[in-house]
Amino acid sequence: MTVETVSENRSFGGRQLVCRHRSSETGTDMRFSLYLPPAAESGPVPLVWFLSGLTCTEENFTTKAGAQRVAAKHGLAVVAPDTSPRGETVPDDADAAYDFGLGAGFYVDATAAPFDRNYRMASYIETELPEVLAGAFPVDGRRQSIMGHSMGGHGALTIALRNPDRYKAVSAFAPIASPINCPWGQKALSGYLGRDEAEWRRYDACALIEDGHRVGDILVDQGLADGFLENQLKPELLEAACGKAGIPLTLRRQEGYDHSYFFIATFVEDHLDWHAERLTSEG
Ligand SMILES: N[C@@H](CCC(=O)N[C@@H](CS)C(=O)NCC(=O)O)C(=O)O
């Protein structure tokens, strides 16, 4: 499997890469960013996944979150994939809206035409990209964790809930708590999966928890000045689902913070500390 380096920059003693490869899942070229800390020079390091939100590419988190310093401190690799397949032949939203299609893959495997050909972001993140990374870089597949923002927070929670043995930690910034119960999610799930709502449940963190899926514990930060809080994000639904299931959820409601990367950059160190603690403890 060929992985091409698009750019490389030294950062906090490590390497910030942007890479491109051919994806068999999406049928397109895909880009991701990968930070390798100085510790990766001497052997495989734990790998943290960051899944981004609507409109993002691999670039937003990489250039705005300031994660490299903390990742270097803990000896963590951090991968930030793109949020959808892209290219001339990839179908987009009929109105080219920002919340469906390009830049809005929602981390599902689409089953509805014409999206089912390319929009296979669940399998891409869960299966294909881990293999690509393990084959090309000094990352330790037995020590992985996952976090994300907004649509990517939904992705991180749902992927962790479906693969509890794979990820040793999960956290989210302003996640879409229950896509079944918000306009962004309803548009995405009906467009990618069709109208049968039973098929939507494996892509909804609250439904997965209701259906018996479990993770060890969850950290969520949510800004209280986030314009999407009430209509789209609804952390109270995750709080209720975790409460009922007995999943320890640390939900921090942050006064005055909005939905932007200024919010993420403020708390990214707390999240990487949380991940490092769980990635480096035995068991
Ligand atoms: N463009 C949309 C908002 C999209 C949005 O806020 N995207 C978030 C993720 S859900 C993001 O990370 N945007 C890119 C950035 O801030 O760099 C709007 O105007 O309502």
The ligand as an SDF file (V2000), in Angstrom:
LIG
                    3D

 20 19  0  0  0  0  0  0  0  0999 V2000
  -20.2270   26.5060    8.1900 N   0  0  0  0  0  0  0  0  0  0  0  0
  -21.2420   26.1390    9.1160 C   0  0  0  0  0  0  0  0  0  0  0  0
  -20.6440   25.6990   10.4080 C   0  0  0  0  0  0  0  0  0  0  0  0
  -19.7460   24.5540   10.2360 C   0  0  0  0  0  0  0  0  0  0  0  0
  -18.9110   24.3510   11.4530 C   0  0  0  0  0  0  0  0  0  0  0  0
  -19.0420   25.0310   12.4730 O   0  0  0  0  0  0  0  0  0  0  0  0
  -18.0220   23.4350   11.3360 N   0  0  0  0  0  0  0  0  0  0  0  0
  -17.1840   23.1020   12.4670 C   0  0  0  0  0  0  0  0  0  0  0  0
  -17.3820   21.6410   12.7580 C   0  0  0  0  0  0  0  0  0  0  0  0
  -19.0830   21.2370   12.9770 S   0  0  0  0  0  0  0  0  0  0  0  0
  -15.7340   23.3390   12.1210 C   0  0  0  0  0  0  0  0  0  0  0  0
  -14.8780   22.7420   12.7220 O   0  0  0  0  0  0  0  0  0  0  0  0
  -15.4510   24.2060   11.1590 N   0  0  0  0  0  0  0  0  0  0  0  0
  -14.1040   24.4110   10.6520 C   0  0  0  0  0  0  0  0  0  0  0  0
  -13.2280   25.3080   11.4770 C   0  0  0  0  0  0  0  0  0  0  0  0
  -13.7040   25.9890   12.4000 O   0  0  0  0  0  0  0  0  0  0  0  0
  -12.0060   25.3330   11.1840 O   0  0  0  0  0  0  0  0  0  0  0  0
  -22.1480   27.2940    9.3750 C   0  0  0  0  0  0  0  0  0  0  0  0
  -21.8110   28.3640    8.9000 O   0  0  0  0  0  0  0  0  0  0  0  0
  -23.1540   27.1270   10.0560 O   0  0  0  0  0  0  0  0  0  0  0  0
  1  2  1  0
  2  3  1  0
  2 18  1  0
  3  4  1  0
  4  5  1  0
  5  6  2  0
  5  7  1  0
  7  8  1  0
  8  9  1  0
  8 11  1  0
  9 10  1  0
 11 12  2  0
 11 13  1  0
 13 14  1  0
 14 15  1  0
 15 16  2  0
 15 17  1  0
 18 19  2  0
 18 20  1  0
M  END
$$$$
